[in-house]
Amino acid sequence: MDPGTERRPQRVAFDERGSMTRKGRADRRLDLIAAAHRAIIRYGTEGVHLNHVAEEAGLTSGAVLYHYPRLGELLVDAHHAGMERFYEQRLKRIAGMRDPAEKLVVTVRSGLPHGPDDPDVRLLNELGGAASRNRMYALLLTTLYDRQVSLYQSILDTGTALGTFTLSGDCLTVARNLVALEDAYGYRITARHPVIGPQEAADLILDYARTATGHPLKSSH
């Protein structure tokens, strides 16, 4: 082999027991967050234990504690990661769009479950059930709600300023109602309502949005 083309040795990290691993600490924490996500869905927010997360991750309980000394911190991170889809990812999805009407339609559709077994929405449902007994969970849900409302407010305000929308009421009220409808129909989808799926829910929410904005909000299914 030509010395100039000799492959450099791959960097290898060591885990807490001194064993070689190709994953760094940050990647391992991401794996544990994903494992906690699955464990919460399986056992419930208040029923999940350290051994459940370890089993999902394929690690020992000690290995989990090495990266997350407190299980509660890991569970909070898992819930927070599951919430990114409903704000950060939606914000990125509409970032390049100029038409407020298109933004509104996409935002409505992207806030609903993909189906009754949608893991991210099931995680939110678990969080909602525990929020009345856990201040941190309640804070997470409140923050998510407020951020989603602000997302809708921004779209509605822009549309009004451009003359695209003629709101039937206060912008904040319309935004709050849109988020409330998302939550309500999202729950019906995960509860396997026989006639309300993602498409039907989106149509129902957009029907309200048309009245609230004075815009036809045409969209292809």
KATA-V613261 format. One record per residue. N is the residue number from 1. PSI is psi in degrees with one decimal (NA if undefined). OMEGA is omega in whole degrees, -180 to 180 (999 if undefined). D_LAST is the distance of its C-alpha to the last C-alpha in Angstrom with 1 decimal. Layout:
n->N psi->PSI omega->OMEGA d_last->D_LAST
n->N psi->PSI omega->OMEGA d_last->D_LAST
//
This chain:
n->1 psi->139.2 omega->177 d_last->57.5
n->2 psi->126.2 omega->-179 d_last->57.8
n->3 psi->-27.4 omega->-179 d_last->58.4
n->4 psi->-17.4 omega->-179 d_last->56.1
n->5 psi->9.1 omega->-179 d_last->53.2
n->6 psi->134.5 omega->-178 d_last->54.0
n->7 psi->136.8 omega->177 d_last->51.0
n->8 psi->145.3 omega->178 d_last->51.2
n->9 psi->139.7 omega->-179 d_last->51.2
n->10 psi->137.2 omega->179 d_last->47.9
n->11 psi->134.8 omega->-179 d_last->48.1
n->12 psi->131.3 omega->178 d_last->48.2
n->13 psi->165.3 omega->178 d_last->47.9
n->14 psi->142.0 omega->180 d_last->49.7
n->15 psi->-174.3 omega->-174 d_last->48.5
n->16 psi->-17.6 omega->180 d_last->50.4
n->17 psi->3.7 omega->179 d_last->52.6
n->18 psi->6.2 omega->179 d_last->53.5
n->19 psi->147.6 omega->-180 d_last->51.3
n->20 psi->139.0 omega->177 d_last->49.6
n->21 psi->146.3 omega->-180 d_last->45.9
n->22 psi->-2.9 omega->-178 d_last->43.5
n->23 psi->137.2 omega->176 d_last->41.4
n->24 psi->178.3 omega->-177 d_last->42.5
n->25 psi->-42.9 omega->-179 d_last->42.5
n->26 psi->-43.1 omega->179 d_last->39.2
n->27 psi->-39.0 omega->179 d_last->37.4
n->28 psi->-38.9 omega->178 d_last->39.1
n->29 psi->-37.7 omega->177 d_last->38.0
n->30 psi->-39.9 omega->177 d_last->34.4
n->31 psi->-40.2 omega->-180 d_last->34.9
n->32 psi->-35.6 omega->177 d_last->36.5
n->33 psi->-43.4 omega->178 d_last->33.7
n->34 psi->-40.3 omega->179 d_last->31.2
n->35 psi->-40.7 omega->178 d_last->33.8
n->36 psi->-37.5 omega->176 d_last->34.2
n->37 psi->-49.4 omega->180 d_last->30.5
n->38 psi->-39.5 omega->-179 d_last->30.6
n->39 psi->-37.9 omega->179 d_last->33.9
n->40 psi->-43.8 omega->179 d_last->32.6
n->41 psi->-37.6 omega->-178 d_last->29.7
n->42 psi->-41.4 omega->-172 d_last->32.3
n->43 psi->-9.4 omega->-178 d_last->35.2
n->44 psi->152.0 omega->-178 d_last->33.9
n->45 psi->-39.7 omega->-177 d_last->34.7
n->46 psi->-4.6 omega->180 d_last->38.1
n->47 psi->-7.9 omega->-177 d_last->38.8
n->48 psi->139.4 omega->179 d_last->38.4
n->49 psi->169.3 omega->-178 d_last->41.6
n->50 psi->-43.3 omega->-178 d_last->42.8
n->51 psi->-28.4 omega->178 d_last->43.4
n->52 psi->-45.1 omega->179 d_last->39.8
n->53 psi->-43.2 omega->180 d_last->38.5
n->54 psi->-41.5 omega->179 d_last->41.3
n->55 psi->-44.2 omega->179 d_last->40.3
n->56 psi->-33.8 omega->-178 d_last->36.7
n->57 psi->-12.5 omega->-177 d_last->37.9
n->58 psi->31.5 omega->-179 d_last->40.6
n->59 psi->171.5 omega->172 d_last->43.3
n->60 psi->161.5 omega->177 d_last->46.3
n->61 psi->-36.4 omega->179 d_last->46.2
n->62 psi->-37.5 omega->179 d_last->48.6
n->63 psi->-37.3 omega->177 d_last->46.4
n->64 psi->-45.6 omega->-178 d_last->43.6
n->65 psi->-25.3 omega->177 d_last->46.1
n->66 psi->-40.1 omega->-179 d_last->47.3
n->67 psi->-30.1 omega->179 d_last->44.0
n->68 psi->88.9 omega->-179 d_last->43.3
n->69 psi->-24.1 omega->178 d_last->46.6
n->70 psi->122.4 omega->-179 d_last->44.8
n->71 psi->-37.5 omega->-179 d_last->42.1
n->72 psi->-37.2 omega->179 d_last->40.8
n->73 psi->-40.2 omega->179 d_last->40.1
n->74 psi->-42.4 omega->-179 d_last->38.1
n->75 psi->-38.8 omega->177 d_last->36.0
n->76 psi->-43.3 omega->179 d_last->35.3
n->77 psi->-37.1 omega->179 d_last->34.3
n->78 psi->-42.7 omega->178 d_last->31.9
n->79 psi->-42.3 omega->-180 d_last->30.3
n->80 psi->-41.5 omega->179 d_last->30.1
n->81 psi->-38.4 omega->178 d_last->28.5
n->82 psi->-23.9 omega->-178 d_last->25.8
n->83 psi->-18.7 omega->-176 d_last->25.0
n->84 psi->-34.7 omega->-179 d_last->24.6
n->85 psi->-30.7 omega->-173 d_last->20.9
n->86 psi->0.6 omega->171 d_last->20.4
n->87 psi->-67.7 omega->-175 d_last->22.3
n->88 psi->-46.8 omega->-177 d_last->23.7
n->89 psi->-33.9 omega->177 d_last->20.7
n->90 psi->-40.1 omega->180 d_last->18.3
n->91 psi->-43.2 omega->178 d_last->21.0
n->92 psi->-36.0 omega->-176 d_last->21.2
n->93 psi->-33.6 omega->-177 d_last->17.5
n->94 psi->1.8 omega->-174 d_last->17.6
n->95 psi->-35.7 omega->-177 d_last->21.2
n->96 psi->2.0 omega->-178 d_last->20.8
n->97 psi->142.2 omega->180 d_last->18.5
n->98 psi->-28.3 omega->-177 d_last->20.4
n->99 psi->116.4 omega->180 d_last->18.1
n->100 psi->-34.2 omega->180 d_last->18.3
n->101 psi->-42.6 omega->178 d_last->15.2
n->102 psi->-41.7 omega->178 d_last->13.1
n->103 psi->-43.1 omega->-178 d_last->15.1
n->104 psi->-44.3 omega->180 d_last->14.6
n->105 psi->-46.5 omega->-180 d_last->10.8
n->106 psi->-39.2 omega->-180 d_last->11.1
n->107 psi->-41.7 omega->178 d_last->14.1
n->108 psi->-49.7 omega->-176 d_last->12.6
n->109 psi->-35.6 omega->-176 d_last->9.9
n->110 psi->-5.3 omega->179 d_last->12.8
n->111 psi->0.4 omega->-177 d_last->15.2
n->112 psi->155.9 omega->176 d_last->14.1
n->113 psi->150.2 omega->174 d_last->15.4
n->114 psi->-21.3 omega->-178 d_last->13.7
n->115 psi->-179.7 omega->-176 d_last->15.5
n->116 psi->-21.3 omega->-178 d_last->18.9
n->117 psi->16.0 omega->-180 d_last->20.9
n->118 psi->115.9 omega->-174 d_last->19.5
n->119 psi->-36.4 omega->-179 d_last->22.9
n->120 psi->-39.2 omega->-180 d_last->22.4
n->121 psi->-36.4 omega->175 d_last->21.4
n->122 psi->-36.2 omega->177 d_last->24.2
n->123 psi->-43.1 omega->178 d_last->26.5
n->124 psi->-39.1 omega->179 d_last->25.7
n->125 psi->-40.4 omega->177 d_last->26.4
n->126 psi->-41.7 omega->-180 d_last->29.7
n->127 psi->-41.8 omega->180 d_last->30.5
n->128 psi->-36.3 omega->180 d_last->30.0
n->129 psi->-27.8 omega->-177 d_last->32.3
n->130 psi->-9.9 omega->-173 d_last->35.0
n->131 psi->-32.9 omega->-178 d_last->34.7
n->132 psi->-15.7 omega->-178 d_last->37.2
n->133 psi->-0.1 omega->-178 d_last->39.8
n->134 psi->115.1 omega->-176 d_last->39.2
n->135 psi->-36.9 omega->-179 d_last->39.4
n->136 psi->-42.2 omega->178 d_last->37.8
n->137 psi->-40.4 omega->178 d_last->34.7
n->138 psi->-39.9 omega->180 d_last->34.5
n->139 psi->-41.1 omega->178 d_last->34.9
n->140 psi->-46.2 omega->-179 d_last->32.0
n->141 psi->-40.6 omega->179 d_last->29.7
n->142 psi->-42.7 omega->179 d_last->31.0
n->143 psi->-43.3 omega->179 d_last->30.6
n->144 psi->-45.7 omega->180 d_last->27.0
n->145 psi->-48.9 omega->-178 d_last->26.3
n->146 psi->-36.9 omega->-180 d_last->28.2
n->147 psi->-37.2 omega->177 d_last->26.5
n->148 psi->-40.2 omega->176 d_last->23.0
n->149 psi->-43.9 omega->180 d_last->24.3
n->150 psi->-32.9 omega->178 d_last->25.9
n->151 psi->-47.5 omega->178 d_last->22.7
n->152 psi->-40.4 omega->179 d_last->21.0
n->153 psi->-43.3 omega->-179 d_last->24.3
n->154 psi->-43.4 omega->179 d_last->24.4
n->155 psi->-44.1 omega->-179 d_last->21.1
n->156 psi->-42.0 omega->179 d_last->22.2
n->157 psi->-43.3 omega->179 d_last->25.7
n->158 psi->-44.9 omega->179 d_last->24.7
n->159 psi->-37.0 omega->178 d_last->22.4
n->160 psi->-43.2 omega->-180 d_last->25.3
n->161 psi->-33.7 omega->-180 d_last->27.9
n->162 psi->-6.3 omega->-178 d_last->26.0
n->163 psi->9.3 omega->179 d_last->25.7
n->164 psi->-38.7 omega->-179 d_last->21.8
n->165 psi->147.1 omega->169 d_last->21.9
n->166 psi->96.6 omega->-172 d_last->24.5
n->167 psi->141.9 omega->180 d_last->24.6
n->168 psi->-9.4 omega->-179 d_last->25.7
n->169 psi->-168.1 omega->180 d_last->27.7
n->170 psi->138.9 omega->-177 d_last->28.9
n->171 psi->-43.9 omega->-180 d_last->26.6
n->172 psi->-40.7 omega->180 d_last->27.6
n->173 psi->-44.8 omega->179 d_last->27.0
n->174 psi->-44.3 omega->-180 d_last->23.4
n->175 psi->-44.2 omega->179 d_last->22.8
n->176 psi->-39.3 omega->179 d_last->24.5
n->177 psi->-37.7 omega->178 d_last->22.6
n->178 psi->-43.2 omega->179 d_last->19.2
n->179 psi->-39.7 omega->179 d_last->20.7
n->180 psi->-38.5 omega->177 d_last->22.2
n->181 psi->-39.7 omega->174 d_last->19.0
n->182 psi->-49.9 omega->-177 d_last->17.5
n->183 psi->-44.8 omega->-177 d_last->20.7
n->184 psi->-48.9 omega->-179 d_last->20.8
n->185 psi->-31.1 omega->175 d_last->17.4
n->186 psi->-40.3 omega->178 d_last->17.7
n->187 psi->-41.3 omega->-180 d_last->21.0
n->188 psi->-37.0 omega->179 d_last->19.8
n->189 psi->-48.0 omega->-179 d_last->17.4
n->190 psi->-22.6 omega->176 d_last->20.4
n->191 psi->4.8 omega->176 d_last->22.6
n->192 psi->45.3 omega->174 d_last->20.7
n->193 psi->132.7 omega->-172 d_last->20.1
n->194 psi->-23.1 omega->-177 d_last->19.5
n->195 psi->8.6 omega->179 d_last->16.7
n->196 psi->102.2 omega->174 d_last->15.1
n->197 psi->-173.2 omega->-179 d_last->12.8
n->198 psi->-42.3 omega->-178 d_last->10.6
n->199 psi->-44.4 omega->180 d_last->7.5
n->200 psi->-40.5 omega->179 d_last->10.3
n->201 psi->-43.7 omega->179 d_last->12.0
n->202 psi->-42.4 omega->180 d_last->9.5
n->203 psi->-40.8 omega->-179 d_last->9.3
n->204 psi->-42.3 omega->180 d_last->13.1
n->205 psi->-41.8 omega->179 d_last->13.8
n->206 psi->-29.0 omega->176 d_last->12.0
n->207 psi->-43.7 omega->176 d_last->14.0
n->208 psi->-42.8 omega->-177 d_last->17.1
n->209 psi->-35.4 omega->178 d_last->16.3
n->210 psi->-43.1 omega->178 d_last->16.1
n->211 psi->-40.6 omega->-176 d_last->19.5
n->212 psi->-27.2 omega->-176 d_last->20.9
n->213 psi->-13.3 omega->-176 d_last->20.2
n->214 psi->26.4 omega->-178 d_last->20.6
n->215 psi->142.0 omega->-178 d_last->17.6
n->216 psi->-22.7 omega->177 d_last->14.6
n->217 psi->55.0 omega->-179 d_last->12.2
n->218 psi->139.9 omega->179 d_last->9.7
n->219 psi->148.5 omega->176 d_last->6.5
n->220 psi->145.1 omega->-179 d_last->3.8
n->221 psi->NA omega->999 d_last->0.0
//
